[in-house]
Amino acid sequence: MDKIKTLDKLYLFYEKYFNNIVVLVVFIGSNIFYWLNHFNIGSGENITTFLAERILAPRESILVTVATVFLGIYFTVFSILGTIKAESTLGTIPKKNFFKLITFIKNAFLFAFSYLFYTIFYPWLAEQLVSYPKQLLNLFLIILFLYMFLSALKVGLALFVVFRKDLSNLHESIEKQKLETKKQREIFLRLENFLNEKDEIKDRNRAIIMNEIAKRKNPK
């Protein structure tokens, strides 16, 4: 029980603060390294420039494809959420958690779209800007990249938490559904047989009554 409570607290911390803490650390750290490099304190390449121009920019086509895939996944999940049934797993989760999941997906969609949109103008802006404005340009590219992947991870974890119980009991649920279906078929079959027997009894009684009426009309 204590272990479960600890995991729940860790997940709540991750859910509320983790993404923003990572981005804040990157923002502060990048600026510190930039100004140290700017005033020739220490040595080495500006870490923001290295990440943006050496790591992200050369892989722009791959990352744009990934962002497009994310957008497609989020759109599909939104479509599924719009057609859920009351008996489905998503239909049984608490209202608060359901709208929290919606918020996660919406934010992830916006970050993926923002990264996709930002990369359109990044190459041109990178040629026009210098000094600290270019540092901010590179920094925002890194931040959008981080938010895009961290938001995707948050959505994945949220969906895992929602479906965790069902996934662990998947085979049991399938067997239970099969038994329920078999039981319903047996009930319908018995009901059908019962109704057929009733109809046969009615037909026999009707035939007997008709015979009695015919005998009375034509006595020997």
Disulfide bonds with the S-S distance in Angstrom:
none
